Amino acid sequence: MSASEHDSCLEPVCCHGPASIHLQRNRYFKGKFMTERDFAADTEYLLSRHRLANRIGLGWGIACGLDVHLDRGDHCHPAHVKVGNGVAIDCYGRELVRCHATCLTLDPDKKSKHGIFLIAIRYHEKEVEPVPAIFSNSENCGCGKENNRIHECPEIRQIPWEGEEDEHGRFIKLGMECWPICCEEESGEDPVEEPCEGKDDGTPCRASGDHDTDGKPLSGTDCEPEAAKPDSEACCEQRKKQPCQDLCSPDCLCGEWVPLALVWVDKRTCRWEINRVERRLLREDSRRPLTAVTAVHGWSHGGVIGARETKHGDELGVLRIRFNRPLKHIPREDRHRLGINRQTFRAFFVCHVASSPGQSTSRVVVEPDEEPKYDPRSRTAVFRMTKFLKDYSKLRGTVEILLDCDFILDCDGRAVDGNFVGACLPSGNGTEGGSFRSWAKLPDPTHC
């Protein structure tokens, strides 16, 4: 072993700052004289190794709870968010524990380039409990006193989506790498006029009258802000998890923050909106949840094919399926085998011919008016069958809608979790692929 290698092995600390790893611990022996440095060594050693195991073994993100609910307020009460209790781990392996729910008032006048904000949590500690000390080096708690404890109390704040300056005046960039807003995709298709509808937070199916733990209605729209369309080169594929490359440089895409939700003021309604889709959850593979179907329009499952009001009037026979995350852009030459097409988005008609004796039954394929399309701006697949309804207006029967998600990939390259389990939205059973299958009756002939 060379002299330089021998010297490096004797360094007490590997790396510096929040990612520091202590390499020396106490050796106890009878008659040992202990000083402040010796007592602190064990705590520093165990704490640094524990945090190292967290960030290398678990990664960073939300481990439990920390759910965010939006209360839009009224003319008497400002809008605020309620963050539940829970635990998160930051990119340095530090545990962020909040034992009680927290209410945070939203500031619409806070500066932000895009008018979009993150509700985020980060590690914070402070010294507490001043006690008398024989010798005191502290200038903070008076002569002859020292703080006896270090209290960990993570802070929750509203911060600009693009980033902000830290306490040292350095600008910490966040933006797309921290919380992707959407994937801009090159498409020659006409946009679909789609309002922000459906739940995007991946929560279980619930009735429209559900309430939170305080008895307040859980209402609201979870969608992406129209003003926050990023450039195409900043697609969310940048966020695919990479293995540890540098022990001293953790994968801090959000600085010291762990984002909990995205909020913004909708310019059309002048109301706060919220998006919880990109919450980074600590799962087995540290990846984001699978993409799912969150809303359907143009029919109700087990109900009737219905009209949808638009600025152009009622559209009868336009079926829409909305996803909670963007789908992968499929090159034109591959659209016959992947993505939204005639083979993956289909409809069948099971008819009962009333005029024939015994009412014969047949099953026919519904030919769409045009090739089914995917609109990246509203994350919606569209199937138009208006001509079919005119041709079959005198028949009675059921339309079966089938979306084959094994061949529909999201922007991470994973198949959409499309199983319509228990007729509950969002869809999914925790595995990639599957079929989204639903059905509805034809409307009354007088409406066709």
N, C-alpha and C positions, 0 to 999 in steps of 0.2 A: 504494500500500500504506500503510495507516494505521500509526501508531506502535505500537499494541498488536499488530497482525499481525506487524510487523517484529520485535518483542521475542519473540513466541512462536516464531518461526522460529529464533531463536538459542538456544532451550533445549537443553541437552546431552542430556536424557533425556526420552523420552515414556513416560508411565505410571510407576509405581513398584512396588517389591516384586519378586516372582518374574517378573511379566509386563513388567518394564521393557524399553524398547527404546532403545538408545543411538543418537543421531543425529549424533555427531561422531566422526571418526577422525583419525588422525595425518596430517599433511602433512610429508613429509621433505624436507629441503634441506641443502645442504653447510654445515657449521659449526653445525648445530642442537645446542643443549644439551638433553640428555634427563634427565628426572627419573622417579621412580617412577610418577607420574601418567601420563606419556607412554607408558611401556612397558605400563601396564595398559590404556590406552585401546583399543589394537588388539584385545586379547583380549576386552574387554567388548563392543566393537562387533560383532566376528565372532560371538561366542557368542550375543549377544542376537538377531542377525538369523537365525542358524541355528535357534534355538529358536522364533522367530516363524514361520519357514517350516514347522517341524514342526507347530505347533499350528493354524496356519491351513490348511496344505495337507494334512496327514495326519490331524489330530485326535488323540485320546488313546486309549490302550488297549494291548493286548498285540500286539507286532509279531512276535515269534518265541519259541517255547518257553515257559518258565515253567509247565510242566505240573505239576499238583498230584496226588499220590497219597497215599491215606490208609492208615496202618498202625494198626489199632485197638488193638494192644498186647495184653498179658495181665496176670496178677497180678504178674509180675516187671518188666515193661517198660511204661511209660505210653504212651498213644496219641500218635502224632505224625504230622505230614505231611512229605512230602519234596517240595520245590519244585525242579524242574530248572533248568538254566541257561537264559538267554534275555534278551530285550530288550523293554522296554515304554517308552512315552512318556506322561508325565503331562500334565495339562491346561495346564501352562505350557510345554510343548514340550521339557522336559528328558528326556534319555535315561536310562533306568534299566537298567543293564547288570549282569547277574550271570553271572560266568564259570564258576561251579561250583554244583553242587547244594547245597541247604541243607535241613537237618532242623530242624523246629520242633516242640517238645513242646507238646501241647495242654493247656491249663489248664481243667479243668471247674469250678473254683471262681472263675474270673474273673467279675467282675460284669457282668451284661447283663440288661436289662429283660425280654427275650423268650427268653433262653437261646440266642441265635443269634449266631454270630460270623463275621466275614470274615477270610480269610487274604489280606492285602493287602501291597503293596510301595509304598514312597515314596522320593523323592530324599533322599539324605543325603551330606554331604561333611565332611571334617575336614582340618585342617592337619597335615602330617607332615614328617619329616626335618629336625630342627633342625640348623642350621649356624651357625658363628660369623658375627657381623655387626659391622661397624665402628660403626654406629649402630643401636640397637634400641629400638623403641617397645613391644615386646611384654612383657606381664607373665606370659606363660604358660610360657615355656621358659627362663627364667633370664637373668641379665644378659649382654649381649653376644651373644645368640643369637636367631635368627628361624627359623621353619619355612619350608622351601624349596619344598615342594610342597603342592598341594591334591589330596587323594585322594577320589574319588567312590566311595562304597560304599553303594548303596541298602539300606535295611533292610526286612525282612519280619517282620510281626507278626500276632498274633491280636488283632483289635479287635472291640468290640461292634457288631452289625449296625446298631443305631440311632444310633451315633455315640459320640464321647468328647471329653474336653477336651484341647486342645493344650497345648504347653509354657507358653503364656501364660495358661492358665486359661480360654480361650474354648471353648465347646462347639461342636464341628464336627458338624453333623447329617448323617447318611448315610441309612440306611433305604431306603424304596421307590425314591427317585430314583436312588440309587447301585446297588442290586441288588434289582429287583422279585422278590418271592417267588412270587406268583401273581396272577391276575385273579379277584376275586370276581365272580360273575355271578349275576344274579337268575334263578332257575330254579325251576319248580314240580315238577321231576322228583325222584323218589326217589334218594337217593345209592346208589352202587354200592360194596359192600364190597370195596375194592381195596387190597391191600398194596403197599408200595413195591417195584416190580419194574422191571427194564429199565435200560439205560444212558441217561443224559440228557446226557452230556458231549459228544456229537457225535463221539466217536472212531470210527475205522473198525471194521468187523466183526472180531471176534476169537473164538477158541475159549475155552471156560471154563477151560482150563488154562494160559492165557498168563501170562507173568511179566514183571516190569519189568527194567530194566537191571541191578539187583542180584540178580536171580534170585528175587525175592519174588513170590508170586502176586498178580495184579491182580484182587482180588475186592472186593466191596462193593456197596452200594446207593446209587444216585444219585437222590434224590427230594427232595421238599420237606418241611420239618418241619410236622407237623400243628399245632403250637402257633403257627405263624407266619402265620396267615391275616390278611392286611391288610384294611382297610376297602375297600368297593366303589369309593369315589371315588378311591382311590389305585391305579388300574389301571396296568398297565405301558405303556399308550399314552402316559403322561407322558414316557417316555424317547425318543420319536421325535426324531431329530436335527434341531436347528434351525440355520439359518445363523448366521454370526458377527454378533452385534448390537452388541458393544462391544469395541473393541480392547483396552481396559484391564481388561475383566472377562471372563476366559475361562470356558468352560462347565465349571465344576468341580463336577460332581454328587457327587463323592466326596472333595471337598477336595483335598489333595495326594496322596491314595492312588489306586492302581490296584488294584481287587479281582481276586484270582486264583481264589477259591473261597469257598463258603459251607459252614460246618460247624456241627453242633449235636449234642446228645445225644438220641437217641430214647428217650422215656420208657417205651416198651413193652419195649425190649430193653436199655436202659441202655448202649447202645453209640454211639460217635461215627458220624455219617453225613456224607456230603459231597455237594455239588451244584456242578457246574461249568457249568451250562447258560448262565448269564447273563454268562460271561466276555466282556468287551468286546474283540473282536478288530479289529485294524486291517485292514479289507478295503477293496476299491475304493470302496464307498459308505459305509464307516464304520458300517454297520448290523450288527445281530446276525445270526447264522446263521439260515437258514430253518428253520421248524418241520418236524419229521420224525416218522415212525412209529418207535418204539423197542422195542416189545414187542407180542406177540400172545398171547392166551390162549384156550383151548378147542379148539385144533388145532395141529398142527405142519405146516409147509409140506412138501407131498409125503408127509405121514404119514397119520394117522388123526384124525378128529374125536374128541376125548377129553373125559373128565369132568374137572372142576376142583373140588378140595375146598374147601368153604366151611364156615362155622359152621352153615349150614342143611343140609349134606350135599353129595353130589355133584350137580353141575349138568351134564347132558349136553346139548349143543346150544346153549350160551350162548357166543357168539363175542365177544371183546373185543379192541379195537385201542387201544393206548396211545400218546399223543403226548408229546414231550419238553417242549412248551410249551403254555400254555393256548390254546384256540380262542376266536375272537371270539363274543361273545354276539349271537345272532340274534333280533330281535324276533319275536314269535309270528306276526305277519302275513307275515313273510318266510321262515318255516321251510320252506315248500313248495318254495323255489327255491335256498336257501343252507343251508349247515351240514349236520349229520347228519340224513338223512331216508331215505325209501324209495327215492329216486332216486339218492342218492349212496352209500349203504351197501347193497349188494345181494348176493344169493347165488343161484347157479344149480345145478341138479342134472342131471348127465349120467348117465343110468341105463342099465343093461343088464338087461333083463327075462329072468331065467334060465328061466322057465317056458315061454317062447315059442320056437318053432323058429328056429334061427339067431341067437338072442339079439339082438333089435332094440334100437336105441339111440335115445334121445330126450333133449332138453334142455328142462327146465322151470324156471320161475322159482320160487324158494323164497319162500313167503309167511311173513313173520315173525309171531310170536305177537302182537306189538304194534309200534307205530312205533319204529324204531331211535332210541336216545337217546344223548345226550352228557352225561357226568357231569363237571362242572368241578372237583370236588374231587380226583378221581383222574386227570383229563385222559384219560378213556377213552370210546370209542364202543362201544355194546353192541347186539348183534343176537341176538335169541332165536329159536331154531328148534326148540324141544322138541316141539311138536305135529307138525311135519313129520317128525321122526325116528320118531315113533310110527306115522305113516301109511305111511312108506316103509321100515319095519323089515325087510321081507322082500326088499328089492331090493339089488342090488349096483351101485355107481356111485361117482361123484366129485362132491364139492361144490366149486364154484368161488366164491371170495370176492372181491368187487370193491369197492374204495373209490375213488370218483371225486373226486380231490383238487382239481380245477380249481374246484370250487364250495365247498370247505371252507377258510375263512379263519382265520388265527390272530389273536391280539389286536393285532397290528400292521396287520391288514387285508391281509396277503399270503397267497396260496394255499399250502397245505401242499405241501412237496416230497415227493411220495408214491411216486415210482418205486421199485419193489422190485428194484433192479439187482443181478443176481447172487444173488438170494435172500439178501441181506445186510441186517442191521439195524445201525444206523439206516438208514432209507430215504433216497433222494434222489440226484439227479445234478447238484445245484447250481443248478437252475432251479425257479421256482414251478410248482405244479400237477403234472399227471401222474396216472397210475392205479396204485394199489396192488393188485396181482392175485396171488392165492395159491390153492392148492387142497389138498384132503385127501380121503381115502376115507371112506366111511361105516363106522362101527364094526361089529363082528360082531353079527348079529341077536340073539344071546343077551344082549347088553348093552342092547338098546333097550327 
